Amino acid sequence: MAERLPTPAELTELLPGKHEWDSGEAGGADGSRTIGFASPKLGLRQRRQSVTASRGSLRHDVWTVLRFRSSVAHRSSLQRASYVFELCILTLILLNVLLAMGISNLIDGESPEVAYLHSDWYDTFLTASTVIFSVEYALRLWSCVEDERFTHPVFGRLTWMVRPMSVIDLVVLVPFYVELLFKYSLTPSNKGVLTLRALRLLRVLSFLRLERSYNALRNLRTILSKKKAELGLVTYMTGVVVLTSSITIFFFENEAQPEVFSSIGVSAWWAVETITSLGYGDIVPVTSGGRIFSSVLALWGIILFTIPGAVLSSGFVEVMLEKERDEKEAMHQVLQRTLSHGVFSMSTANLNNMFLNGQFDSPRTEPSPMAPAAPANADIERLQEKVEQLTKSHERLQAQLSIQEVHLHAILKLLESSQPRPRRLGISTDPPPFTRITIPSTAPQGE
């Protein structure tokens, strides 16, 4: 009776992972057959994405060059090209910002040097910069559909256009084209020309495009997003202190200096000046009560400015811990995939023993030409060393976070103890309890 060979579907049910596996048969010299297991089959969505990427390879390469950040490691030739391109764009942005700042005092039409705006080299540089920025914007708009967030050919591009960085790019370009459109319809003496030329100063906004190129700025945005509740609380406390201080100093100093502390609004400016320690000296209290209150308010200013620093530093440590944890998990996943990936080649007799007896004999494994070779031990050791380094870095950041947490709680206790609790006419006027700033636990997850 001929031996029946298991189908790929049966092997899929028995092999770990429950993947779909490609099978290939080959005949041996002794007439036996062997089955080789290659890598899992790609899903339908992955195959479609692969076909789409192969069809639009030029657009995909353009998007890779335009979106790759210059502050991260570059390994491929496209990433190195992106690095050079980004440096050129950043240099051009800085030159435009410096030039816009230099000519800001020449926008006034009464200046005798206003002809400087019409010089050949300035117009040439402005035109060349605008053309380069326009081409870059058009290429980004054309290739953004390669990103999984903007896959739709119409709505995906519209979604990309309303993003903050895309809006900044467009705002920087619009004044030049508006000026070009109305250049021949307005006379040089018309104020509209000067207004349009003043819009050129919007090129200073192009400096904000640096956020796109550096991960550190993105980390700062993440920190502000994570700590918005705590920062909102500090802002509320600052507003309460400024309002209370302006009213109090107004009643202390209005009679002695009615021309200086003329309103609560002016007193609010004095409160901000005292809290921030500006030291302008344009408004100074002269009464004893006003001076004592000024001293107390100055000390409060130190406390109010210490809390945001502690909040931001703890947020920075949290973000770094999350990045370290993500890198550690990614390294573990790579290590597991590397160790579990392989190609098995088994003879018919071994397969029959496996399925009939429910046991696995020790089959002879040979690499398939369709699958990648198993990793060397040196690669596994390097991965393990990387995991150990990430673990040590995670523990170090955890210790820093604990120290920041202790300092933050000490500041909060000082704030709570310094709040007055007056009672009048048997009615409690206690202020609401101060909400403690809590920092989520960042204990490392179990392996």
Residue, then its C-alpha position, 0 to 999 in steps of 0.5 A: m500500500a502506497e504511503r500517503l503524504p500529508t497535505p500542507a493543510e494537515l501540516t498547518e494544523l500540526l505545526p506550531g503557529k498555525h501559519e500557511w506553509d508552502s510545501g515542495e516535494a523532491g525525489g531522493a536518489d533512493g526513490s524516496r520523497t522529501i517535503g520542504f517547508a518554506s516561509p509562511k505565505l503572504g496574506l492577500r493584503q500583503r500581496r496587494q501591498s507588494v504588487t502596489a509597491s512594485r508598480g509604484s516603485l518611483r513614487h515609493d522611493v520619492w516618499t521614502v526620500l521625503r519623509f525619512r528624518s535626518s536625525v535617525a540612522h540611515r542605512s540604505s542608499l535612499q535613506r542617505a539620499s534623504y539625509v542629504f536632501e533634508l540638510c539642503i532643505l534645512t539650509l535653504i530654510l535658515l537662509n530664508v529666515l535670516l533674509a526675512m529677518g534682515i529685510s524686516n526693517l525695509i518693508d516701510g515704503e518711506s525708507p530710502e533703501v526700499a529699492y533693496l527689495h527689488s535687487d536682482w539677487y534678492d528676487t532671484f534667490l526668492t524665486a529659486s527658493t519658492v520653486i524648490f519649496s513648490v516642487e517639494y510640496a508637489l512631490r509630497l502631495w503626489s507621493c503621500v498615498e504611499d503612507e498607510r495613513f493616506t492611501h486613498p488617492v483623493f481623501g488621503r491627499l486632502t487629509w495630508m494637506v490639512r496636517p499642521m506641517s503641510v499647512i505651514d508649507l502652503v502658508v509659506l508659498v502663498p504670499f509669493y504667488v499672490e504677489l506675483l498674481f497682483k504684481y502688474s495690476l497694482t501700481p508701485s505707489n499703491k499700499g497693496v504692494l507693500t502689504l503683499r511684500a510684508l507677507r513675505l515675512l511669513r517665510v519665518l514660519s518655515f523655521l517650524r518645519l524643523e519639527r519634521s526633521y528631528n525626533a527630539l522635537r517630536n518627543l517634546r510634543t509627546i511630553l506636552s500631550k502626556k502632561k497636558a492635565e498637570l500643565g493645565l492645573v499649573t496654568y490654572m493655579t498661576g491664573v488664580v495667583v495673578l488675579t488674587s495678587s492684582i486685587t490685593i496689591f490694588f487695595f494696598e497701593n491705590e490710595a498711596q499711588p493712584e497714578v501708578f496702580s490706577s486699575i486692576g489690569v495694571s496691578a495684574w501686570w505688576a503681579v506677572e512682573t513680580i512672579t517672573s522676576l522681570g525686574y523692570g522697576d516701572i511699578v514699585p509698591v511703597t506701603s509696608g503692606g504692599r512690600i510684604f505682600s510683594s515678598v510673599l508673591a516673589l517666593w510663590g513665583i519660585i514655587l510656581f515655576t518649579i512645578p512645570g520643570a518637575v512635570l516636564s522632566s518626569g514626562f521626559v523620563e517617562v517617554m524615554l522609558e517607553k522608548e526603551r521598553d518598545e525597543k526592548e520588546a522589538m528586540h525580543q520579537v526579532l530574537q524570537r522570530t530568528l530562533s523560531h524561523g527555519v526550514f525543515s526537510m523530512s523524509t517520508a518515513n519520518l513523516n509517517n512516524m510523526f503522524l502515526n505515532g504522534q511523536f517527532d523523530s529527530p529529522r534531518t534539517e536542510p536549508s531550502p533555497m527558497a528560505p533564508a538561512a538560519p542565523a549564526n550564533a554570533d547574531i544571536e549573541r549580539l541580540q542578547e547583548k542589545v537586550e541586556q543593554l536596554t534592560k540596564s538603561h531601563e533600570r537607570l531611567q526608572a531610578q531617575l523617574s523615582i527621584q523626580e517623583v520624590h521631588l515633585h511630591a515634596i513641592l506639592k506638600l509645600l504648596e498644600s501647607s502654604q495655602p491659607r484656610p480662613r473662616r468667616l461667619g461660621i462659613s468654611t471658605d477652605p479652598p478646594p484640595f490641591t490635586r496631586i500630580t500622579i505619575p503612572s507606574t512605568a514598571p517593566q512588563g514581564e518577559 
